[in-house]
Amino acid sequence: MRVLAKLRDTDRVLSQQVATRIPPAAGKVLSAVEEAAEGTKLWCGAAVVMAAVGGWRGRAAAAAGGAAMALAQLISDGVGSKRGGSQYGVDDGRSLSARCSAR
């Protein structure tokens, strides 16, 4: 456990040092990209670009990526939530985004 604690502390220190070197304008852009990447917005955008300009390989990659995202979302929101005893596994009629923002 000491090794994990040391790694966690080192990661925190390095992250703080890196964060202080990022210009404020770049920080805002990076924050927006990070927020988009946490959901599926960024990846859906990448899939659209690949499908539009990537020819048949781009369309195939976009379709495979979209199917993988959908499957991962189903597993994490459905099966994963119910097995973990999460309140979000219960269908209370609210959308996923409404349930997640209520945390």
N, C-alpha and C positions, 0 to 999 in steps of 0.2 A: 504494500500500500504506500510506502514511503516513496517508491519510484514513481507511482502515478501522481502523487501529490507534488513531487518535484517537477514532473513534466507539466502538470497543470499550471504551477506557478511560473515556470519558464515560459510557457505559451502566453500566459497573461502579460508578463513583462514585455515580451517581444511584440505582442499585439499592440500594447500601449505605446511602445517606442515607434512602431510603424505608423500608428494612427496620428501621432503628433507631427509627423513629417509630411502628411498629405495636405495639400492646399485646400482651403475651405470649399472652393468651387468644385474641385475634383471630388471632395468628400460627399457633396450633395449628389453628384452624378453617380458615384459608387453606391451610395445608400439607395438610390432609386433602382439601380440595377440589382442590388442585393435583394430588395423587397420584391421585385418582379421575379427573381429567380427562386424565391422561397415558395411561391405558388407555381402555377404552370404558365403564366403569361409570357415569360421570356422564352421558354421552350416552345410554346405554341408559335410565337413570332419567328423563331428560328426554323420551325417546320414549314411555315408559310413561305419563307424565303427560299428554303431548299426546294420546296415543291415548285415554286415559281421559276427559279433560275437553274435548277440542278438537273434538268432533263429527267429521264426515266429513273436514274439512280437517286436523284434528289427526291422524286415523288415516292419511291419505294422506301427511302430512309425516313421521310416525313411520316409515311403511313405506319411504319414499324415503330417509330418514336411515339406517335400518337396513341397507338394501341398499347404500348408499354406504359405510358402515362395514365391511360384510362384504367388499366389493370392495377397499377400501383395505387391509384386513388381508391378504387373499389376495395382493394384489400385493406388499406390503411383506415379508410372511413367505415367500412362495414365490419369485416371479420376482426380486424385488429382492435377496434374500439370496443366491440362486444366482449372479446376475450379478456381485455384489460380492465373490464369493469368501469369503463369510462361512461360518463353521462352523455357523451356525444354519440354513442352507439345506439341510443334510443331515438326513434323517429318521432319527434314532437311536432312535426309540421313546419319547422323552421328550416331555412336553407342552411347549407354547410357554412357559408360565410357568416351568417348570423349567429350560428352556434359557436363558431370559433372566435368571433369578436366579443362574445359574452364572457370569455374567460376572465 
